[in-house]
Amino acid sequence: MSELIIPDVSEHQENVNWNAFVQGGNPVAIVRVHNGRRADNFWPANRDRFWAAGGRLLGLYAYTIPGRDMVDQANEFIALVGTLRAGEFAILDIEEGTGDLSSRASAWRERVAQALGKQPWLYTGQYFFREHNLAAAGFTTPRTWVAAYRSSRPTWPDHNLWQFSESFGPMPGIARPHDASRFYGSVDDLADVVGSAGDAQRRDPVPFPGADKFGPGRVNDFVTMLGTWLIAKGYGRFYKVGPSPQWGDADKRATEAFQKDQGWSGGNADGLPGQETWSRLQR
């Protein structure tokens, strides 16, 4: 049986050479989008560079945290991802919390499936899955990814991806140690699982949160969303570092440039997003 070794990376691995990775015979990867509070610093560069290098399948995961509403965390993930590209699949990473977490995981799953049009995957630890009743969260067996750091594949719960190492490597293009998982089958087999729900388009845009969320002194996740969308639209030249929840001059200048490119002027191009700016950035 053929086998794929699939790394999952985040800002901790810093700059991945995706050309070297794909050319080294690795068509599949998984990257972090959100860490529970903010966008990963290497998002969306990891996504764009993976596809530019000729990759085949890309998992996009959101690490979620207790103490924050799961729908809020899902909405932030949705805003960052925008639309799932062909070959992409969304993943809920839940490995913190107490008690029965099935309703929290289900709330995230339902919101992401509604917005992105495709059922997401579940990632969690083998024992965490059992101890926190995640079998009741509504994820399907083909879309279950379990972590168990051992020499042989775990026999439970039913899963399609097995994360067997948290310090693997190096792999081509990835110098730092990283998590690694096994898929027992070919890239075409995995593509069948990923694509079985059809291509997805986001149906529900993120509602405009109000003008009071933007401007000097404002610190919130909507500022991060704005910066991420602006970078995705080609205004990354204004940002020396990745998007941040703290409003800054880069956000104002990038927003103003976007507004002027819409043909607006005067108060309609003041660098502060309104309803129409927010809406157009999501198209």
FENCOR-V618121 format. One record per backbone hydrogen bond with DSSP energy under -0.5 kcal/mol. NH is the residue of the N-H (numbers start at 1). CO is the residue of the C=O. E is the energy in kcal/mol with one decimal. If there is no record, write none. Layout:
BEGIN
nh=(NH/NH)
co=(CO/CO)
e=(E/E)
END
This chain:
BEGIN
nh=(4/6/6/7/7/8/9/13/14/16/17/18/21/22/23/24/25/26/27/29/30/31/32/33/34/35/40/43/46/48/49/50/51/52/53/54/55/56/57/58/59/60/61/61/62/63/63/64/64/68/73/74/75/76/77/78/79/80/81/82/83/88/89/91/92/93/93/94/94/101/101/105/106/107/108/109/110/111/112/113/114/115/116/117/121/122/123/124/126/129/130/131/132/133/134/135/136/137/138/143/144/145/146/147/148/148/150/160/161/162/163/164/164/165/168/170/171/174/175/178/179/180/181/182/183/185/185/190/191/192/193/194/195/196/198/203/205/213/214/218/220/223/224/225/226/227/228/229/230/231/232/233/234/235/236/238/239/240/247/247/252/253/254/255/256/257/258/259/260/261/262/262/263/264/268/269/270/278/279/280/281/282/282/283)
co=(183/4/181/5/28/179/30/10/11/14/173/16/17/18/19/20/22/21/25/57/7/59/9/61/61/38/33/40/42/44/45/46/47/48/49/51/50/27/27/87/29/89/31/59/91/34/61/62/93/65/69/70/71/72/73/74/75/76/77/78/81/85/58/60/121/62/91/92/123/99/132/101/102/103/104/105/106/107/108/109/110/111/112/113/90/143/92/145/147/125/126/127/128/130/129/129/133/134/135/140/141/122/161/124/146/163/148/144/144/182/146/162/180/180/178/174/174/171/173/168/8/165/6/162/4/2/183/186/187/188/189/190/191/193/195/115/203/210/211/215/245/220/220/221/222/223/224/225/226/227/228/229/231/230/231/235/236/238/218/245/248/249/250/251/252/253/254/255/256/257/258/259/260/259/265/266/267/274/275/276/277/278/279/280)
e=(-2.7/-0.6/-3.0/-0.5/-0.5/-1.5/-2.3/-1.7/-1.1/-0.7/-2.4/-1.3/-2.1/-2.7/-2.5/-1.3/-1.8/-1.1/-0.6/-1.6/-1.9/-2.8/-2.0/-3.1/-1.1/-2.6/-2.4/-1.9/-2.8/-2.6/-2.7/-1.9/-2.0/-2.2/-1.5/-1.3/-1.9/-2.6/-1.9/-2.4/-2.5/-2.9/-2.5/-0.5/-2.3/-2.6/-0.5/-0.5/-2.5/-0.8/-1.9/-2.4/-2.8/-2.0/-1.9/-2.8/-2.4/-1.6/-2.5/-2.9/-1.3/-2.3/-1.7/-2.3/-2.7/-2.6/-0.6/-0.7/-2.2/-0.6/-2.1/-2.5/-2.5/-2.1/-1.8/-2.4/-2.8/-2.0/-2.4/-2.6/-2.2/-2.1/-3.0/-1.6/-2.9/-2.3/-3.2/-1.7/-2.3/-2.4/-1.1/-2.8/-1.7/-1.1/-2.0/-0.5/-1.4/-1.6/-0.5/-1.0/-1.6/-3.1/-2.4/-2.1/-0.5/-2.4/-1.5/-2.7/-1.6/-2.0/-2.8/-0.8/-1.4/-1.5/-3.3/-0.5/-1.3/-2.4/-0.6/-1.9/-0.8/-2.3/-2.4/-2.8/-2.0/-0.6/-1.3/-2.1/-2.3/-1.7/-1.3/-2.8/-2.8/-0.8/-1.9/-1.5/-0.7/-1.7/-1.7/-2.1/-2.3/-0.8/-0.9/-2.2/-2.4/-2.3/-2.4/-2.6/-2.4/-2.3/-2.3/-1.6/-1.6/-2.5/-0.5/-1.4/-1.9/-0.6/-3.0/-0.6/-1.7/-2.8/-2.5/-2.4/-2.5/-2.2/-2.4/-2.7/-2.5/-1.9/-0.7/-1.0/-1.7/-1.7/-1.8/-1.8/-0.6/-2.5/-2.2/-2.7/-2.0/-0.6/-1.0/-1.3)
END
